[in-house]
Amino acid sequence: MQKKIVISMAVVTLLLMGIMTTSALASDIKLSTNAAVPTKLHAVAKIDATRKAVSVRELSAIAVNANGGSMTVVPDENGDAANVDVENLRELVPESYDETDARLVQRTRFLLYTKDGKYVMWGFVGNGHFVGTDNMGNRCWGIYGKGVFAGFYDGEFFWGNYRSGNWKAQGLFGLNTANGKYILFPTPTLTADTP
């Protein structure tokens, strides 16, 4: 029975990846390459944290919360976040899925999955925020920047690191630790040739 469930989850993962890839190809756009992912994540437009515009470049060095406090993320020699104040990071995450969704001005579709294919999540990222839903029907929302992401999954806090299409997190999917891959699907741009 367990084997059938795992096989079913793998099939669902492959189907979702196929659907999203087909959608991207039908839209005549190119998928992000692993090398371009961090650049795309950091070069996104602007967010509104304390009722003043803060660019994602500023967010990648210092994230500003609603009370004017800040959290600094210091990358190590490999670019991973070495010093993260998790409690301060938790305060930076918006309180609800809807509030986070409202902050997404520029939306890029994503697909995130664990290495074993048991958990799959899809949704949108942009402006230093993300929202998603997984194959178990649980909602997720949070923030990202400078190779660190944090948020709430089914009401429970999680945080982790991402780089070059890979991620590792504590608390995501209700697991102590989890890791896997993610894919970004850029939004198609309208051209004069578009019918």
Residue pairs with C-beta under 8 A, 6 or more apart in sequence:
6 116
6 117
6 118
9 117
9 118
9 119
9 120
9 135
10 117
12 120
12 135
13 113
13 117
13 120
16 111
16 120
16 122
17 111
17 183
20 109
20 111
20 122
20 183
20 185
21 31
23 185
24 30
24 31
24 185
24 186
24 188
27 188
28 188
29 185
29 186
29 188
29 189
30 186
31 183
31 184
31 185
31 186
32 40
32 183
32 184
32 185
32 186
34 164
34 165
35 164
37 164
37 165
37 182
37 184
38 147
38 163
38 164
40 108
40 184
40 186
41 56
41 125
41 144
41 145
41 162
41 184
42 56
42 57
42 60
42 145
42 146
43 56
43 57
44 56
44 106
44 108
44 125
44 126
44 127
44 128
45 56
45 105
45 106
45 126
45 127
46 53
46 54
46 55
46 56
46 105
46 127
47 53
47 54
47 56
47 59
47 103
47 127
47 128
47 129
48 54
48 103
49 59
49 63
49 64
49 65
49 66
50 64
50 65
50 66
50 68
54 64
56 127
56 128
56 145
58 64
59 128
59 145
59 146
60 73
60 145
60 146
61 72
61 73
61 146
62 70
62 71
62 72
63 70
63 71
63 73
63 89
63 92
63 128
63 143
63 145
64 70
64 92
65 71
65 88
65 91
65 92
67 91
69 88
69 91
70 88
71 84
71 85
71 88
71 89
71 92
72 83
72 85
73 81
73 83
73 84
73 145
73 146
73 147
73 148
74 81
74 82
74 83
75 81
75 82
75 146
75 147
76 82
79 147
79 163
80 147
80 161
80 163
81 146
81 147
81 148
81 161
84 148
84 159
86 150
86 159
89 148
89 150
89 159
90 150
90 157
90 159
92 143
92 150
93 100
93 141
93 142
93 143
93 150
93 151
93 152
93 157
94 100
94 103
94 129
94 141
94 143
96 141
97 131
97 139
97 140
97 141
100 129
100 130
100 131
100 141
100 142
100 151
101 124
101 131
101 141
103 127
103 129
104 124
104 125
104 126
104 127
104 129
104 130
104 131
105 126
105 127
106 126
106 127
106 187
107 124
107 125
107 126
107 187
108 124
108 125
108 126
108 184
108 185
108 186
108 187
109 122
109 123
109 124
109 184
109 185
109 187
110 121
110 122
110 123
110 124
110 125
110 130
110 132
110 182
110 183
110 184
110 185
111 120
111 121
111 122
111 182
111 183
111 185
112 120
112 121
112 122
112 132
112 167
112 180
112 181
112 182
112 183
113 119
113 120
113 121
113 180
113 181
113 182
114 120
114 173
114 178
114 179
114 180
115 179
115 180
115 181
119 134
119 135
119 136
119 173
119 178
119 180
120 134
120 135
121 132
121 133
121 134
121 135
121 140
122 132
122 133
122 134
123 130
123 131
123 132
123 133
123 140
124 130
124 131
124 132
125 144
125 184
128 143
128 144
128 145
129 141
129 142
129 143
129 144
130 140
130 141
130 142
130 143
130 144
130 149
130 151
131 139
131 140
131 141
132 139
132 140
132 141
133 139
133 140
134 140
134 153
134 173
138 153
138 154
139 153
139 154
140 151
140 152
140 153
140 154
140 172
141 151
141 152
142 149
142 150
142 151
142 152
142 158
143 149
143 150
143 151
144 150
144 162
147 161
147 162
147 163
148 159
148 160
148 161
148 162
149 159
149 160
149 161
149 162
149 167
149 169
150 157
150 158
150 159
150 160
151 157
151 158
151 159
152 158
153 171
153 172
153 173
153 174
154 174
156 171
156 174
157 171
158 169
158 170
158 171
158 172
159 169
159 170
159 171
160 167
160 168
160 169
160 170
160 172
161 167
161 168
161 169
162 182
165 181
165 182
165 183
166 179
166 180
166 181
166 182
167 179
167 180
167 181
167 182
168 177
168 178
168 179
169 177
169 178
169 179
170 176
170 177
172 178
